Each structure stands twice: as structure tokens, then as C-alpha cells.
Amino acid sequence: MRAEPVTPSPLGLLIHPEHGLWHAYRAALAFPDLVDDLPPRGEHPSPCATCVARPCLSACPVGAFDGRGYDVAVCVGHLRSGRPPDCLAHGCHARAACPVGLTARYPHAQIRFHMAAFHRARSA
């Protein structure tokens, strides 16, 4: 959060003012010493602060998000059930409902890949 203008979203994911929920950090850097002298991050208000409708909180077909937390067990139970909508094939409806960063949405194949990886990890 010190490196980019991201803030927590109602889903718990970090939201970027330009890319919305469609950004991720796929690596980590390890340094022998703590890096304290980073330049100050500019102030960027959360895009969620002005989002009145909060469609992300009502889009989940099983209500796994309530604005205070994420009920992983409810989500995984739905994925295992095979009931529609097929979130494994089409991705998280809550994440897709966010109006910020729609042009940064991952390609369909990448969404399926990450949903399958999440499902496998939670089913082990």
C-alpha cells in the first residue's frame, strides 16, 4: 500500500483508482534491511468512498461479502455445488460488479485459471 494508491475495498481486496479490483501483485521482493525511505505516497481517495450503490456487495449469488468480511466457506460451498451461476467458469460476480477499472478486467482464460486455482487450494 506504500507503493501504489490502493485502499481496501468493501470486498477486502485492494482497489486501485484506475485498475479497480483488476490488479494483483504476483511477486515479492526480499531485502536484508527494512526499506523506510520510500518517497511519500500521494493522497488518493478510495473510489469506493464515492460509490453509493456498492454493487460489489450485492452481486455475489450466495452473499459471501457483507462489507465487513468475506465468508470463504460460503463461497467455496457454492463453487463445489455446481449450482448456477457458474462462478468457476465466469469468475467472481462481486469483483466483476465493481464499476472501477472495467477496461483492466482480466481475460476470460485468466479469470478461469485463477478461479480454478482458488478452488483447488480450498479443496485440498
C-alpha positions in Angstrom: 0.0 0.0 0.0 3.0 2.3 0.3 4.0 1.7 -3.3 0.7 2.4 -5.1 -2.5 4.3 -4.4 -4.5 1.3 -3.3 -7.0 1.1 -0.5 -9.2 -1.7 0.9 -12.5 -2.2 -0.9 -15.7 -3.5 0.7 -14.7 -6.9 -0.6 -11.5 -6.9 1.3 -9.4 -6.8 -1.9 -7.3 -3.7 -2.5 -8.8 -1.4 -5.1 -6.7 0.8 -7.4 -8.2 4.1 -8.6 -7.5 3.3 -12.2 -7.5 -0.5 -12.4 -10.2 -1.2 -9.8 -10.1 -4.7 -8.5 -8.3 -5.9 -11.6 -4.7 -5.7 -10.4 -2.5 -8.1 -8.5 0.9 -8.4 -7.1 2.4 -11.7 -8.4 5.8 -11.4 -6.8 7.6 -10.3 -3.7 10.9 -8.8 -3.1 13.0 -9.6 -0.1 15.6 -7.1 1.2 18.0 -7.7 4.1 17.0 -4.5 5.7 13.7 -2.7 6.1 13.2 -0.1 3.4 11.9 3.0 5.2 13.0 5.8 2.9 10.3 5.3 0.2 9.0 8.6 -1.2 5.7 9.7 0.3 2.7 8.3 -1.5 0.3 11.0 -2.8 -3.2 11.1 -1.4 -5.7 9.2 -3.5 -9.1 8.8 -2.0 -10.6 5.4 -2.4 -13.0 5.1 -5.4 -15.3 3.2 -3.0 -15.8 6.4 -0.9 -18.0 7.9 -3.7 -19.7 4.7 -4.8 -23.2 4.9 -3.5 -24.7 1.7 -5.0 -21.9 -0.6 -3.9 -22.8 -3.2 -6.5 -19.9 -5.4 -5.4 -21.7 -6.2 -2.1 -25.0 -7.4 -3.7 -23.6 -9.2 -6.8 -22.4 -12.4 -5.1 -25.1 -15.1 -5.7 -24.5 -16.6 -2.2 -23.9 -13.4 -0.3 -20.3 -14.2 0.7 -19.5 -10.5 1.1 -21.1 -8.2 3.6 -18.8 -5.2 3.7 -17.2 -6.4 6.9 -15.7 -9.7 5.7 -15.6 -12.5 3.2 -17.3 -15.8 4.0 -14.8 -18.1 2.3 -16.7 -21.2 3.3 -19.9 -20.0 1.7 -18.1 -19.1 -1.5 -16.3 -22.4 -1.7 -19.5 -24.3 -0.9 -21.1 -22.6 -3.9 -18.2 -23.4 -6.2 -18.4 -27.1 -5.1 -22.1 -27.3 -5.6 -22.1 -26.7 -9.3 -25.2 -24.6 -9.0 -25.7 -21.6 -11.3 -24.3 -19.2 -11.7 -21.0 -21.0 -12.5 -18.5 -18.7 -10.8 -15.7 -21.1 -11.7 -16.2 -20.6 -15.4 -17.2 -17.0 -15.3 -15.4 -15.5 -12.3 -16.4 -13.8 -9.1 -19.6 -11.8 -9.7 -18.8 -9.4 -6.8 -15.4 -8.5 -8.3 -16.9 -8.1 -11.8 -19.7 -5.8 -10.5 -17.2 -3.1 -9.4 -17.6 -0.2 -11.9 -13.9 0.9 -11.5 -11.3 -0.4 -13.9 -13.6 -2.3 -16.2 -11.1 -1.9 -19.1 -8.5 -3.6 -16.9 -10.6 -6.8 -16.4 -8.6 -9.9 -16.8 -9.1 -12.0 -20.0 -11.6 -14.8 -19.6 -9.0 -17.5 -19.6 -7.0 -15.8 -16.8 -10.2 -15.5 -14.7 -10.9 -19.2 -15.2 -7.4 -20.1 -14.3 -7.4 -18.2 -11.0 -10.8 -19.3 -10.0 -9.7 -23.0 -10.6 -6.5 -22.4 -8.6 -8.6 -20.8 -5.7 -11.0 -23.8 -5.8 -8.2 -26.3 -5.8 -6.4 -24.6 -2.9 -9.6 -24.5 -0.8 -10.5 -28.1 -1.7 -7.2 -29.6 -0.6 
